[in-house]
Amino acid sequence: MPRSLLLIPTASYRAKDFLEAARRLGVEVVVGGDRRQVLEAAVPGRTLTLDFAEPDSAVATIERFAQRYPLDAVVGVDEETTLVATEAAHRLGLPANPVESVAITRNKFRLRRRLAQAGLPGPRYERVRVDDDPRALASRVQFPCVLKPTFLSASRGVIRANDPDEFTAAHARIAALLADPELRRRGGDEARYLLVEEYVPGEEFALEGLLARGRLFVLALFDKPDPLEGPFFEETIYLTPSRACAETQRRIVSVLECALRAIGITEGPVHAEMRVNGNGVFMLEVATRSIGGHCSRVLRFGAGTSLEELILRHALGCESPPEERESGAAGVMMIPTPRAGILKSASGLEAARQVTGVDRIEIAIPIGQRVVPLPEGNRYLGFIFARAATPNPVETALRQAHRRLAFDIASE
């Protein structure tokens, strides 16, 4: 039985889906997490405690573990773990992307610079220090612009500014976020910097893919029908197949392939986000991981194969092309968090589940826990999934179901 190490942060949504995929494939799983498991000593060889903020230490721990329990694959399931997974795979002689290439995808400034060097369309950008004078910075910025941390994902800390006052406020807000001890430790030196970019208008898309020996297999192209214009960029609906014209879809794939070659990514899952306008396709993000949250559950391939199964099969050396996505349309809504506070109740679930086309609804945050909206937060209230023959009814079902939900969030 092949053995795979799954690197799963405690806060990850992805554990259950990857563990189920491994069970279906008959793969023995070792869970590498950032907190020691209660039964770790009782089940040797099944769990591993790692510090993802210290990659060298984490990789050394994995090497020692593999001497006793040989590994056939190391998979990082979230943004936080991709670099450790890649470095560990290289140390163990397993196929993997170049470490430097993965490091570039983990840093928004380095990614922006590499894409610019490759001649790909991109916004004007500048990396600035958190402790720089925001008024002085604003005096040389063209508005509107977007400020963002260089190392966070899922739109966390991303704020649009339309004038110097908004720039100063956004700068202060992100600086406060990055002062959090956990984020300072996670970001290291990068927690001292911000990226300031020209705001790029246009339609936004997300592409889910799988690379095998440099060949990109497009698994799904998602529309994002809600305008993401700021001041914050909380994503809501992902819808596939895309309703964009064939030429726009071709251009998106072509530019992404160019970006992947420029970065040096050749293997494994790819999650990319981009905007399209009259000036071209602008890559916003290229990540060596799959789609976040529970959103992967919207995708099914062949006779019910999950995205996680495709990823594990590839990591274990399966050379067969991935199955096609199932026919029909599918979509997911990431339920936005309207305000900060304590989640007291979630109502209307049964009424929402009765909406035609709704497949399932999941509340991701337990009752009684604190909820925090973007740009400081990093979790959604939950997820709504819908399916239909074509995209329009899917979008309608997601919006109708969301309108039937109500969340009681008490002030702290």
NORHUGI-V676845 format. One record per pair of residues at least 12 apart in sequence whose C-alpha atoms are under 10 Angstrom apart, sorted by sequence separation. I is the first residue (numbers start at 1). J is the second residue. If there is no record, write none. Layout:
[[I	J] [I	J]]
//
This chain:
[[6	18] [19	31] [36	48] [37	49] [49	61] [50	62] [62	74] [73	85] [74	86] [86	98] [87	99] [112	124] [113	125] [146	158] [147	159] [148	160] [158	170] [159	171] [178	190] [179	191] [207	219] [208	220] [209	221] [224	236] [225	237] [226	238] [260	272] [272	284] [273	285] [274	286] [296	308] [310	322] [349	361] [385	397] [386	398] [6	19] [35	48] [36	49] [48	61] [49	62] [74	87] [75	88] [86	99] [87	100] [112	125] [113	126] [146	159] [147	160] [157	170] [178	191] [179	192] [207	220] [208	221] [224	237] [225	238] [272	285] [273	286] [309	322] [310	323] [349	362] [384	397] [385	398] [30	44] [31	45] [32	46] [33	47] [34	48] [35	49] [36	50] [48	62] [74	88] [75	89] [83	97] [85	99] [86	100] [112	126] [145	159] [146	160] [147	161] [157	171] [159	173] [177	191] [178	192] [206	220] [207	221] [208	222] [223	237] [224	238] [225	239] [256	270] [271	285] [272	286] [273	287] [349	363] [365	379] [384	398] [30	45] [31	46] [32	47] [33	48] [34	49] [35	50] [73	88] [74	89] [83	98] [84	99] [86	101] [87	102] [126	141] [145	160] [146	161] [159	174] [178	193] [206	221] [207	222] [222	237] [223	238] [224	239] [271	286] [272	287] [307	322] [364	379] [365	380] [366	381] [383	398] [384	399] [386	401] [6	22] [15	31] [29	45] [30	46] [31	47] [32	48] [33	49] [34	50] [35	51] [73	89] [74	90] [83	99] [86	102] [109	125] [125	141] [144	160] [145	161] [146	162] [157	173] [158	174] [175	191] [178	194] [205	221] [206	222] [207	223] [222	238] [223	239] [224	240] [256	272] [270	286] [271	287] [272	288] [291	307] [364	380] [365	381] [366	382] [385	401] [29	46] [30	47] [31	48] [32	49] [33	50] [34	51] [48	65] [72	89] [82	99] [83	100] [85	102] [86	103] [109	126] [110	127] [124	141] [143	160] [144	161] [145	162] [157	174] [175	192] [205	222] [206	223] [221	238] [222	239] [223	240] [225	242] [256	273] [270	287] [271	288] [272	289] [290	307] [305	322] [346	363] [363	380] [364	381] [365	382] [384	401] [4	22] [28	46] [29	47] [30	48] [31	49] [32	50] [33	51] [34	52] [71	89] [74	92] [83	101] [84	102] [109	127] [124	142] [143	161] [144	162] [145	163] [156	174] [157	175] [175	193] [204	222] [205	223] [206	224] [221	239] [222	240] [223	241] [224	242] [225	243] [256	274] [269	287] [270	288] [271	289] [272	290] [290	308] [305	323] [307	325] [363	381] [364	382] [384	402] [3	22] [31	50] [32	51] [33	52] [34	53] [73	92] [83	102] [84	103] [108	127] [128	147] [130	149] [142	161] [143	162] [144	163] [157	176] [174	193] [175	194] [204	223] [205	224] [220	239] [221	240] [222	241] [223	242] [255	274] [269	288] [270	289] [271	290] [272	291] [304	323] [305	324] [306	325] [362	381] [363	382] [364	383] [383	402] [2	22] [32	52] [45	65] [72	92] [73	93] [74	94] [82	102] [83	103] [125	145] [127	147] [142	162] [143	163] [144	164] [147	167] [157	177] [174	194] [203	223] [204	224] [205	225] [220	240] [221	241] [222	242] [223	243] [268	288] [269	289] [270	290] [271	291] [302	322] [303	323] [305	325] [346	366] [362	382] [363	383] [12	33] [45	66] [71	92] [72	93] [73	94] [74	95] [75	96] [82	103] [83	104] [124	145] [125	146] [126	147] [127	148] [142	163] [143	164] [145	166] [146	167] [156	177] [157	178] [203	224] [204	225] [220	241] [221	242] [222	243] [223	244] [252	273] [265	286] [267	288] [268	289] [269	290] [270	291] [271	292] [290	311] [301	322] [302	323] [303	324] [304	325] [305	326] [345	366] [346	367] [361	382] [362	383] [363	384] [9	31] [10	32] [11	33] [62	84] [66	88] [70	92] [72	94] [73	95] [74	96] [83	105] [123	145] [125	147] [127	149] [141	163] [142	164] [144	166] [145	167] [148	170] [203	225] [204	226] [220	242] [221	243] [222	244] [252	274] [265	287] [266	288] [268	290] [269	291] [289	311] [301	323] [302	324] [303	325] [304	326] [343	365] [344	366] [345	367] [361	383] [362	384] [2	25] [3	26] [4	27] [5	28] [6	29] [7	30] [8	31] [9	32] [10	33] [11	34] [45	68] [46	69] [62	85] [71	94] [72	95] [73	96] [82	105] [83	106] [127	150] [138	161] [141	164] [144	167] [147	170] [148	171] [171	194] [203	226] [204	227] [221	244] [252	275] [263	286] [265	288] [300	323] [301	324] [302	325] [303	326] [343	366] [344	367] [345	368] [360	383] [361	384] [362	385] [1	25] [2	26] [3	27] [4	28] [5	29] [6	30] [7	31] [8	32] [9	33] [10	34] [34	58] [45	69] [59	83] [82	106] [139	163] [140	164] [143	167] [146	170] [147	171] [203	227] [204	228] [252	276] [259	283] [300	324] [301	325] [302	326] [343	367] [344	368] [360	384] [361	385] [1	26] [2	27] [3	28] [4	29] [5	30] [6	31] [7	32] [8	33] [9	34] [10	35] [44	69] [45	70] [59	84] [63	88] [67	92] [138	163] [139	164] [149	174] [171	196] [202	227] [203	228] [251	276] [255	280] [256	281] [300	325] [301	326] [302	327] [342	367] [343	368] [344	369] [359	384] [360	385] [361	386] [1	27] [2	28] [3	29] [4	30] [5	31] [6	32] [7	33] [8	34] [9	35] [32	58] [55	81] [58	84] [59	85] [62	88] [63	89] [66	92] [79	105] [80	106] [138	164] [141	167] [148	174] [149	175] [152	178] [201	227] [202	228] [255	281] [256	282] [260	286] [299	325] [300	326] [301	327] [332	358] [335	361] [342	368] [343	369] [344	370] [358	384] [359	385] [360	386] [381	407] [1	28] [2	29] [3	30] [4	31] [5	32] [6	33] [7	34] [53	80] [57	84] [58	85] [59	86] [60	87] [61	88] [62	89] [79	106] [137	164] [138	165] [147	174] [201	228] [202	229] [249	276] [254	281] [255	282] [256	283] [259	286] [260	287] [299	326] [300	327] [330	357] [331	358] [332	359] [335	362] [341	368] [342	369] [343	370] [358	385] [359	386] [360	387] [52	80] [53	81] [55	83] [56	84] [59	87] [60	88] [63	91] [136	164] [138	166] [139	167] [149	177] [201	229] [221	249] [248	276] [252	280] [253	281] [255	283] [330	358] [331	359] [332	360] [333	361] [334	362] [335	363] [341	369] [342	370] [343	371] [357	385] [358	386] [359	387] [52	81] [55	84] [58	87] [59	88] [62	91] [63	92] [135	164] [138	167] [149	178] [167	196] [200	229] [248	277] [251	280] [252	281] [330	359] [332	361] [335	364] [341	370] [342	371] [357	386] [358	387] [359	388] [32	62] [51	81] [52	82] [54	84] [55	85] [58	88] [59	89] [62	92] [134	164] [135	165] [137	167] [138	168] [199	229] [251	281] [252	282] [256	286] [299	329] [300	330] [340	370] [341	371] [342	372] [356	386] [357	387] [358	388] [52	83] [53	84] [56	87] [59	90] [60	91] [134	165] [137	168] [152	183] [199	230] [221	252] [252	283] [298	329] [299	330] [340	371] [341	372] [353	384] [355	386] [356	387] [357	388] [52	84] [55	87] [56	88] [59	91] [135	167] [136	168] [151	183] [206	238] [221	253] [248	280] [298	330] [299	331] [339	371] [340	372] [341	373] [352	384] [353	385] [356	388] [357	389] [51	84] [52	85] [55	88] [59	92] [134	167] [135	168] [138	171] [205	238] [206	239] [207	240] [248	281] [297	330] [298	331] [299	332] [338	371] [339	372] [340	373] [353	386] [50	84] [134	168] [137	171] [152	186] [205	239] [206	240] [297	331] [298	332] [337	371] [338	372] [339	373] [340	374] [133	168] [134	169] [151	186] [152	187] [161	196] [207	242] [218	253] [297	332] [298	333] [337	372] [338	373] [339	374] [346	381] [134	170] [135	171] [151	187] [158	194] [160	196] [206	242] [217	253] [295	331] [296	332] [337	373] [338	374] [340	376] [357	393] [358	394] [134	171] [150	187] [151	188] [157	194] [158	195] [159	196] [160	197] [161	198] [162	199] [205	242] [216	253] [295	332] [336	373] [337	374] [340	377] [356	393] [357	394] [361	398] [133	171] [134	172] [149	187] [152	190] [158	196] [160	198] [161	199] [269	307] [294	332] [295	333] [336	374] [343	381] [356	394] [357	395] [358	396] [359	397] [371	409] [30	69] [109	148] [111	150] [132	171] [151	190] [152	191] [160	199] [205	244] [269	308] [295	334] [357	396] [358	397] [359	398] [370	409] [371	410] [108	148] [109	149] [110	150] [131	171] [150	190] [151	191] [216	256] [294	334] [337	377] [356	396] [357	397] [358	398] [361	401] [369	409] [370	410] [5	46] [6	47] [7	48] [9	50] [30	71] [108	149] [109	150] [130	171] [131	172] [149	190] [150	191] [203	244] [216	257] [269	310] [293	334] [355	396] [356	397] [357	398] [361	402] [367	408] [368	409] [370	411] [5	47] [6	48] [7	49] [8	50] [9	51] [29	71] [32	74] [107	149] [108	150] [109	151] [129	171] [130	172] [149	191] [150	192] [151	193] [215	257] [268	310] [269	311] [337	379] [355	397] [356	398] [358	400] [367	409] [368	410] [370	412] [3	46] [5	48] [7	50] [9	52] [28	71] [32	75] [107	150] [108	151] [149	192] [150	193] [151	194] [214	257] [268	311] [269	312] [336	379] [337	380] [338	381] [354	397] [355	398] [358	401] [8	52] [28	72] [29	73] [30	74] [32	76] [106	150] [107	151] [108	152] [130	174] [131	175] [149	193] [150	194] [151	195] [205	249] [209	253] [216	260] [268	312] [335	379] [336	380] [337	381] [353	397] [355	399] [356	400] [357	401] [7	52] [27	72] [106	151] [107	152] [108	153] [130	175] [148	193] [149	194] [150	195] [207	252] [215	260] [269	314] [334	379] [335	380] [336	381] [337	382] [352	397] [355	400] [356	401] [105	151] [106	152] [107	153] [129	175] [130	176] [148	194] [149	195] [150	196] [206	252] [207	253] [214	260] [268	314] [269	315] [334	380] [335	381] [336	382] [352	398] [355	401] [106	153] [147	194] [148	195] [149	196] [205	252] [214	261] [267	314] [268	315] [333	380] [334	381] [335	382] [336	383] [352	399] [354	401] [355	402] [33	81] [130	178] [147	195] [148	196] [267	315] [334	382] [335	383] [352	400] [353	401] [32	81] [130	179] [146	195] [147	196] [148	197] [207	256] [211	260] [333	382] [334	383] [335	384] [351	400] [352	401] [353	402] [355	404] [146	196] [147	197] [214	264] [216	266] [219	269] [333	383] [334	384] [351	401] [352	402] [145	196] [146	197] [147	198] [214	265] [215	266] [216	267] [219	270] [221	272] [222	273] [332	383] [333	384] [334	385] [350	401] [352	403] [353	404] [145	197] [146	198] [147	199] [213	265] [214	266] [215	267] [216	268] [217	269] [218	270] [221	273] [332	384] [333	385] [349	401] [351	403] [352	404] [353	405] [144	197] [145	198] [146	199] [212	265] [213	266] [214	267] [216	269] [217	270] [331	384] [332	385] [333	386] [348	401] [349	402] [351	404] [352	405] [143	197] [144	198] [145	199] [146	200] [211	265] [212	266] [213	267] [214	268] [216	270] [331	385] [332	386] [348	402] [350	404] [351	405] [141	196] [142	197] [143	198] [144	199] [145	200] [211	266] [212	267] [213	268] [330	385] [331	386] [332	387] [348	403] [349	404] [350	405] [141	197] [142	198] [143	199] [144	200] [210	266] [211	267] [212	268] [330	386] [331	387] [348	404] [349	405] [5	62] [18	75] [141	198] [142	199] [144	201] [210	267] [211	268] [212	269] [238	295] [329	386] [330	387] [331	388] [347	404] [348	405] [349	406] [210	268] [211	269] [237	295] [240	298] [329	387] [330	388] [347	405] [348	406] [18	77] [137	196] [209	268] [210	269] [211	270] [239	298] [240	299] [328	387] [329	388] [330	389] [346	405] [347	406] [348	407] [130	190] [132	192] [209	269] [210	270] [238	298] [328	388] [329	389] [330	390] [331	391] [346	406] [347	407] [5	66] [129	190] [130	191] [131	192] [132	193] [170	231] [208	269] [209	270] [210	271] [298	359] [327	388] [328	389] [329	390] [330	391] [331	392] [345	406] [346	407] [347	408] [15	77] [129	191] [130	192] [131	193] [132	194] [208	270] [209	271] [298	360] [327	389] [328	390] [329	391] [330	392] [331	393] [332	394] [333	395] [345	407] [346	408] [14	77] [15	78] [129	192] [130	193] [131	194] [207	270] [208	271] [209	272] [297	360] [327	390] [328	391] [329	392] [330	393] [331	394] [332	395] [335	398] [344	407] [345	408] [346	409] [13	77] [14	78] [128	192] [129	193] [130	194] [207	271] [208	272] [329	393] [330	394] [331	395] [334	398] [343	407] [344	408] [345	409] [5	70] [12	77] [13	78] [128	193] [129	194] [130	195] [166	231] [206	271] [207	272] [208	273] [329	394] [330	395] [333	398] [343	408] [344	409] [345	410] [3	69] [4	70] [5	71] [12	78] [127	193] [128	194] [129	195] [206	272] [207	273] [328	394] [329	395] [331	397] [332	398] [333	399] [336	402] [342	408] [343	409] [344	410] [3	70] [4	71] [5	72] [6	73] [7	74] [8	75] [9	76] [11	78] [12	79] [127	194] [128	195] [205	272] [206	273] [207	274] [331	398] [335	402] [341	408] [342	409] [343	410] [2	70] [3	71] [4	72] [5	73] [6	74] [7	75] [8	76] [9	77] [12	80] [126	194] [127	195] [128	196] [162	230] [205	273] [206	274] [294	362] [333	401] [334	402] [341	409] [342	410] [343	411] [2	71] [3	72] [4	73] [5	74] [6	75] [7	76] [8	77] [9	78] [126	195] [127	196] [160	229] [161	230] [162	231] [204	273] [205	274] [206	275] [333	402] [338	407] [340	409] [341	410] [342	411] [2	72] [3	73] [4	74] [5	75] [6	76] [7	77] [8	78] [9	79] [125	195] [126	196] [127	197] [159	229] [160	230] [161	231] [204	274] [205	275] [294	364] [335	405] [337	407] [339	409] [340	410] [341	411] [342	412] [1	72] [2	73] [3	74] [4	75] [5	76] [6	77] [7	78] [8	79] [9	80] [80	151] [125	196] [126	197] [159	230] [160	231] [161	232] [203	274] [204	275] [205	276] [293	364] [338	409] [339	410] [340	411] [341	412] [8	80] [9	81] [79	151] [80	152] [124	196] [125	197] [126	198] [158	230] [159	231] [160	232] [202	274] [203	275] [204	276] [337	409] [339	411] [340	412] [7	80] [8	81] [79	152] [80	153] [123	196] [124	197] [125	198] [158	231] [159	232] [160	233] [202	275] [203	276] [204	277] [7	81] [79	153] [123	197] [124	198] [125	199] [158	232] [159	233] [200	274] [201	275] [202	276] [203	277] [6	81] [7	82] [79	154] [122	197] [123	198] [124	199] [157	232] [158	233] [200	275] [201	276] [202	277] [122	198] [123	199] [124	200] [156	232] [157	233] [158	234] [200	276] [201	277] [202	278] [7	84] [123	200] [155	232] [156	233] [200	277] [201	278] [202	279] [204	281] [206	283] [211	288] [7	85] [122	200] [155	233] [156	234] [202	280] [203	281] [204	282] [205	283] [206	284] [210	288] [6	85] [154	233] [155	234] [202	281] [204	283] [205	284] [206	285] [207	286] [209	288] [210	289] [220	299] [5	85] [107	187] [154	234] [155	235] [202	282] [204	284] [206	286] [209	289] [210	290] [219	299] [109	190] [154	235] [201	282] [208	289] [209	290] [219	300] [200	282] [208	290] [209	291] [219	301] [107	190] [112	195] [207	290] [208	291] [109	193] [146	230] [200	284] [207	291] [241	325] [109	194] [112	197] [146	231] [206	291] [240	325] [108	194] [109	195] [146	232] [241	327] [293	379] [294	380] [297	383] [298	384] [108	195] [109	196] [241	328] [242	329] [293	380] [298	385] [107	195] [109	197] [208	296] [219	307] [240	328] [241	329] [294	382] [295	383] [297	385] [298	386] [240	329] [241	330] [293	382] [294	383] [295	384] [298	387] [239	329] [240	330] [241	331] [293	383] [294	384] [295	385] [208	299] [239	330] [240	331] [294	385] [238	330] [239	331] [240	332] [238	331] [239	332] [237	331] [238	332] [239	333] [237	332] [238	333] [236	332] [237	333] [238	334] [210	307] [236	333] [237	334] [209	307] [235	333] [236	334] [237	335] [208	307] [235	334] [236	335] [210	310] [211	311] [234	334] [235	335] [236	336] [210	311] [234	335] [235	336] [209	311] [212	314] [234	336] [211	314] [212	315] [219	322] [234	337] [210	314] [217	321] [218	322] [219	323] [220	324] [212	317] [217	322] [219	324] [220	325] [80	186] [212	318] [213	319] [217	323] [218	324] [219	325] [212	319] [217	324] [218	325] [224	331] [212	320] [222	330] [223	331] [212	321] [222	331] [224	333] [211	321] [212	322] [210	321] [210	322] [209	322] [97	213] [97	214] [95	213] [53	182] [53	183] [53	184] [54	185] [53	185] [54	186] [153	285] [53	186] [52	186] [53	187] [54	188] [121	255] [153	287] [51	186] [53	188] [120	255] [120	256] [154	291] [120	258] [154	292] [119	258] [120	259] [153	292] [154	293] [234	373] [235	374] [118	258] [119	259] [234	374] [118	259] [232	373] [233	374] [234	375] [120	262] [232	374] [233	375] [115	258] [116	259] [118	261] [119	262] [232	375] [115	259] [118	262] [231	375] [234	378] [236	380] [114	259] [115	260] [117	262] [118	263] [235	380] [115	261] [116	262] [234	380] [237	383] [115	262] [236	383] [237	384] [238	385] [239	386] [240	387] [243	390] [111	259] [114	262] [115	263] [236	384] [237	385] [239	387] [243	391] [114	263] [241	390] [242	391] [243	392] [240	390] [241	391] [111	262] [240	391] [111	263] [239	391] [110	263] [239	392] [240	394] [105	260] [239	394] [240	395] [239	395] [122	279] [238	395] [105	263] [121	279] [122	280] [237	395] [101	260] [104	263] [121	280] [122	281] [123	282] [239	398] [101	261] [103	263] [104	264] [105	265] [120	280] [121	281] [122	282] [123	283] [101	262] [102	263] [104	265] [120	281] [121	282] [122	283] [123	284] [237	398] [101	263] [102	264] [120	282] [121	283] [122	284] [236	398] [237	399] [100	263] [101	264] [102	265] [120	283] [100	264] [101	265] [98	263] [99	264] [100	265] [101	266] [98	264] [99	265] [97	264] [98	265] [115	282] [97	265] [98	266] [115	283] [223	391] [96	265] [97	266] [98	267] [96	266] [97	267] [225	395] [96	267] [97	268] [112	283] [95	267] [96	268] [111	283] [112	284] [95	268] [111	284] [112	285] [111	285] [111	286] [108	284] [111	287] [108	285] [107	285] [108	286] [106	285] [105	285] [106	286] [107	287] [105	286] [106	287] [104	286] [105	287] [106	288] [104	287] [105	288] [102	286] [103	287] [102	287] [103	288] [102	288] [101	288] [102	289] [97	288] [77	269] [75	268] [177	375] [178	376] [177	376] [176	376] [177	377] [174	375] [86	288] [173	375] [174	376] [173	376] [82	287] [83	288] [170	375] [82	288] [82	289] [79	287] [81	289] [78	287] [79	288] [80	289] [78	288] [79	289] [77	288] [78	289] [79	290] [76	288] [77	289] [78	290] [79	291] [76	289] [77	290] [78	291] [79	292] [75	289] [76	290] [77	291] [78	292] [77	292] [78	293] [159	374] [158	374] [159	375] [156	373] [157	374] [158	375] [156	374] [157	375] [158	376] [96	315] [155	374] [156	375] [157	376] [95	315] [154	374] [155	375] [156	376] [157	377] [94	315] [95	316] [154	375] [155	376] [156	377] [157	378] [94	316] [95	317] [155	377] [156	378] [94	317] [154	377] [155	378] [156	379] [154	378] [153	378] [154	379] [152	378] [148	375] [77	308] [77	311] [75	311] [75	312] [74	312] [73	312] [73	313] [75	315] [73	314] [74	315] [75	316] [73	315] [74	316] [72	315] [73	316] [72	316] [73	317] [71	316] [72	317] [14	290] [14	291] [17	294] [14	292] [16	294] [13	292] [14	293] [17	296] [12	292] [13	293] [14	294] [17	297] [12	293] [13	294] [14	295] [24	305] [12	294] [13	295] [14	296] [24	306] [21	305] [25	309] [21	306] [24	309] [25	310] [27	312] [20	306] [21	307] [22	308] [23	309] [27	313] [21	308] [22	309] [25	312] [18	306] [20	308] [21	309] [25	313] [17	306] [18	307] [19	308] [20	309] [21	310] [27	316] [17	307] [18	308] [19	309] [21	311] [22	312] [17	308] [18	309] [21	312] [22	313] [17	309] [21	313] [18	311] [14	308] [18	312] [6	312] [4	312] [4	315] [4	316] [3	316] [2	316] [13	364] [13	379] [11	378] [12	379] [11	379]]
//
